[in-house]
């Protein structure tokens, strides 16, 4: 697509990482050209959130029909080439850094116009349909393009009142301003996305954490086995994942929290404070001196998959659900990290301890009593998140250090009176 250049700003003459200028162009482009140039996978850029429900954005159909202003959209273009002196910018491939929600609705409206036009070719009767009949007659076609009877009915109403107008012209004659960024490295793309989303509906904390550690995914993927699957917040929320988990499926944010807890030797809480800490130079201190390498994650994944398997064989769905909770992985590896520091053990050595104390003796965990004790807590008197995290961390520490060598008494770690829980 060809965009008209309105202005440009060179942020850095030379990006050492990529060997190119870091530059931003302000351009003007017709809605039609933009929508027709969208790549098939425009929603899959890892930096972006999932499509979310928003009643204001869902009413974008009114703006389109009135040819009103649509807020600017930010795109990333790699290896952008601009012919000196040319008033236009030729854009072949791009990623959406900010404006995915608007783009998705614009694409839906465009596709609904195409559906409407195809229906008109065979029958003019649709112009007289009420919204209820539209929904009943065309629900399948509407759902296939992720549209709604509301959008289609508004198009029909507009066409009925303006029979001589071509609805496609609402895209061809209107335009949007775009910021086109080139020369950003992956970390800079993430930082700009987080800045652009500040003040909007917040990006989920766990999704932010995943973005900041996105460089781990290629390493984890290389170490993966057929028994392991990585689940991201954008695909399934961590809460939903924990409730309906499949054996061998692990949430990416839980793995990050577990690894950070291992390095810290204590439980790490996934919250905005952690996100902010990862952005500070202090994050590189000894407390979080994590070694992101193939051998580490190969051992890590092999260990949690083996533990997952034996927990399922021993406890069925109860075991699968237990290991799917963030508090479990965090508690296990926080305790492991503390022991590794105390005994000067390497990561493979501490994983051998996990194998010996837990994987070979899963009955020591007594998960039915864990659930009974946990569910018996008075939620009005305790912070359930902190209590759970502390109980798992301290209980697993004692198991791994052989202070507990038979079934663990979870009442001790949840600080529950035995008589109260009987």
Secondary structure as UniProt FT lines:
FT   STRAND          2..15
FT   TURN            16..19
FT   STRAND          20..30
FT   HELIX           31..37
FT   TURN            40..43
FT   TURN            46..47
FT   HELIX           55..58
FT   HELIX           60..65
FT   TURN            66..67
FT   STRAND          73..76
FT   TURN            78..79
FT   TURN            84..85
FT   STRAND          88..90
FT   STRAND          95..98
FT   HELIX           100..122
FT   HELIX           125..128
FT   HELIX           131..144
FT   TURN            145..146
FT   HELIX           149..161
FT   TURN            163..164
FT   TURN            167..168
FT   HELIX           169..172
FT   STRAND          175..182
FT   HELIX           186..197
FT   TURN            198..199
FT   HELIX           205..212
FT   TURN            213..215
FT   HELIX           216..223
FT   TURN            226..227
FT   STRAND          229..231
FT   TURN            233..235
FT   HELIX           238..243
FT   TURN            247..248
FT   STRAND          249..251
FT   HELIX           252..264
FT   HELIX           272..278
FT   HELIX           281..284
FT   HELIX           286..288
FT   HELIX           294..315
FT   HELIX           317..323
FT   HELIX           326..343
FT   HELIX           347..354
FT   HELIX           355..359
FT   HELIX           362..365
FT   HELIX           367..375
FT   TURN            379..381
FT   HELIX           384..400
FT   TURN            401..402
FT   HELIX           410..413
FT   TURN            414..415
FT   TURN            418..421
//
